[in-house]
Amino acid sequence: MNKVLRHTLPAVLLPIALFISADLAAAGEKAREDMHYIGLYATTLNHRSIGEISNEAAWGQVGTLVIGGHISDLFHAEVRAGGGYKDAKTGDLTLSIDYFASWYIGLHYPITHYANVYAQTGFSHISGEAELANFDGDGNGQFRALDGDFPDSSFSISWLAGLDFEVIDNGYLVFEGGRLFKDTGSGVNTFQFSGGVRYEF
């Protein structure tokens, strides 16, 4: 049995290793330095840790426009702007994100000739509103401090990790997730999950 494994295993693994090496080499052939890109994403926001007692979660939706450029074959920088089109609701509390603007710098790495992984970090400015419909209602005491401008801290550190697939020449499908902001005043932690298209030129 051991003799069979010693001869069979290398015979199976060698073609796989050669295929992966060739794939990675092909991925490195496409230079992206000095290219720019524009993207349009549908983004879901997951607001967590809402309320000091119940720590509730709520989901909202925004549209995101991305404009960026490749600093080198591995690094990129971009700006994003987005606006809400579906508010997040939990009980009598409604969280609305009117708009946000973000700046990121990141690292991307090809895993095949048509797919890349990336991670990026930056800062975001967020403007929105929290509305408590029944201010004096039972159980709403933990949400009263949220009523009004939301979030209290309009600037926050943001980060993202994602995966893109080239489906046409310089056209990509993008899937990503990360944190948009953490409100230091209320403790609400808001994560972003996006899918969309990006074109490089």
MIDO-91219 format. One record per residue (C-alpha): residue number from 1; z, y, x. Coordinates in steps of 0.2 Angstrom, whole numbers, plus 2048, in hexadecimal, padded with zeros to 3 digits. Example, Ala and Ser with C-alpha at 12.3 -4.5 7.8 and 13.67 -1.06 7.14 Angstrom:
> 1 827 7EA 83E
> 2 824 7FB 844
# end
This chain:
> 1 800 800 800
> 2 805 80C 80E
> 3 7F5 808 817
> 4 7EA 80C 807
> 5 7F4 81D 805
> 6 7F1 821 817
> 7 7DE 820 816
> 8 7DC 825 804
> 9 7E7 835 803
> 10 7DE 83E 811
> 11 7CD 839 80A
> 12 7D2 841 7F9
> 13 7DB 851 800
> 14 7CE 856 80D
> 15 7C0 85A 800
> 16 7CD 864 7F6
> 17 7D3 86E 805
> 18 7C1 872 80A
> 19 7BD 877 7F9
> 20 7CC 883 7F8
> 21 7C9 88A 809
> 22 7B7 88D 805
> 23 7BC 895 7F4
> 24 7C8 8A1 7FD
> 25 7BB 8A5 80A
> 26 7AF 8AA 7FC
> 27 7BC 8B4 7F4
> 28 7BF 8BE 804
> 29 7AC 8C2 805
> 30 7AD 8CF 7F7
> 31 7B2 8DF 7FE
> 32 7BC 8EA 7F2
> 33 7C1 8F9 7FD
> 34 7BB 90A 7F7
> 35 7B7 902 7E5
> 36 7BE 90B 7D6
> 37 7C2 903 7C5
> 38 7C6 907 7B3
> 39 7CF 8FC 7A6
> 40 7D4 8FC 794
> 41 7E2 8F1 78F
> 42 7EC 8EC 77F
> 43 7FE 8ED 784
> 44 80D 8E5 77B
> 45 81E 8ED 77E
> 46 82E 8E3 77D
> 47 83D 8EE 77C
> 48 84D 8E4 780
> 49 860 8E7 781
> 50 85F 8F3 771
> 51 870 8F7 76B
> 52 881 8F5 775
> 53 887 8E7 76A
> 54 879 8DC 764
> 55 86C 8DF 772
> 56 85D 8DD 767
> 57 84B 8DD 76B
> 58 83C 8E4 763
> 59 829 8E4 766
> 60 81D 8F3 766
> 61 80A 8F5 76B
> 62 801 902 775
> 63 7F0 905 77C
> 64 7EE 907 78F
> 65 7E0 910 799
> 66 7E0 90B 7AC
> 67 7D7 915 7BA
> 68 7D9 910 7CC
> 69 7D1 90C 7DD
> 70 7D2 900 7EB
> 71 7DA 907 7FB
> 72 7D5 8F8 804
> 73 7D0 8E6 801
> 74 7E2 8E2 7FD
> 75 7EA 8F2 7F6
> 76 7E7 8FD 7E7
> 77 7EE 90C 7DE
> 78 7EC 911 7CC
> 79 7F1 91C 7BE
> 80 7F4 917 7AC
> 81 7F5 920 79C
> 82 7FA 918 78B
> 83 7FE 91C 779
> 84 807 913 76B
> 85 7FF 90C 75C
> 86 80C 900 755
> 87 81F 905 755
> 88 82D 8F8 75A
> 89 83A 8F5 74C
> 90 84A 8ED 74B
> 91 855 8EF 73B
> 92 855 901 737
> 93 850 907 748
> 94 83E 90B 74D
> 95 839 90E 75F
> 96 829 918 761
> 97 820 91A 772
> 98 815 92A 770
> 99 80D 929 781
> 100 810 924 793
> 101 809 927 7A4
> 102 80B 91C 7B3
> 103 806 91C 7C6
> 104 806 90C 7D0
> 105 802 905 7E1
> 106 7FF 8F3 7E3
> 107 7F9 8E4 7ED
> 108 7EC 8D8 7E6
> 109 7E6 8C7 7EE
> 110 7D8 8BC 7EA
> 111 7DC 8AA 7E5
> 112 7CA 8A5 7E2
> 113 7B9 8AD 7E2
> 114 7BB 8B3 7D0
> 115 7CE 8B5 7CE
> 116 7DC 8C0 7D6
> 117 7EF 8C2 7D4
> 118 7F7 8D3 7D6
> 119 808 8DC 7D6
> 120 80B 8EE 7D5
> 121 81A 8FB 7D4
> 122 81B 90D 7CF
> 123 822 91A 7C4
> 124 81F 91D 7B1
> 125 822 92C 7A6
> 126 826 927 794
> 127 827 932 784
> 128 82C 92B 773
> 129 839 92C 765
> 130 846 921 75D
> 131 849 923 74B
> 132 858 91B 742
> 133 854 91A 72F
> 134 866 917 729
> 135 871 921 735
> 136 881 91D 72D
> 137 87D 90B 728
> 138 889 8FC 72D
> 139 884 8F5 73E
> 140 87A 905 743
> 141 888 90D 74D
> 142 881 905 75D
> 143 870 90D 75A
> 144 875 91F 756
> 145 874 924 768
> 146 862 91F 769
> 147 85D 92A 75A
> 148 851 938 761
> 149 847 939 771
> 150 844 928 778
> 151 846 923 786
> 152 854 92F 78C
> 153 84E 92D 79E
> 154 83B 932 79D
> 155 837 92B 7AF
> 156 83A 91A 7B5
> 157 835 90D 7C2
> 158 827 901 7BC
> 159 820 8F1 7C2
> 160 812 8E5 7BE
> 161 80B 8D4 7C3
> 162 7FB 8CD 7BD
> 163 7EB 8C2 7BE
> 164 7D9 8C7 7BC
> 165 7C9 8BD 7BA
> 166 7B8 8C3 7BE
> 167 7AD 8BE 7AF
> 168 79E 8C9 7B3
> 169 799 8D2 7C3
> 170 7A7 8DE 7C6
> 171 7AE 8DB 7B4
> 172 7BF 8D3 7B3
> 173 7CB 8CD 7A5
> 174 7DD 8D2 7A9
> 175 7EE 8CA 7A4
> 176 7FE 8D2 7AA
> 177 810 8D5 7A7
> 178 81F 8DF 7AE
> 179 82B 8ED 7AA
> 180 826 8FE 7A3
> 181 837 906 7A3
> 182 849 904 7A3
> 183 852 912 799
> 184 862 917 7A3
> 185 869 920 794
> 186 869 912 787
> 187 866 903 792
> 188 856 8FE 789
> 189 84B 8F4 794
> 190 838 8F4 790
> 191 82C 8E7 796
> 192 819 8E8 795
> 193 80C 8DA 792
> 194 7FA 8DE 793
> 195 7E9 8D7 791
> 196 7D8 8DF 793
> 197 7C9 8E3 79D
> 198 7C5 8EC 7AD
> 199 7B5 8F1 7B5
> 200 7B4 8F5 7C8
> 201 7A6 901 7CF
# end
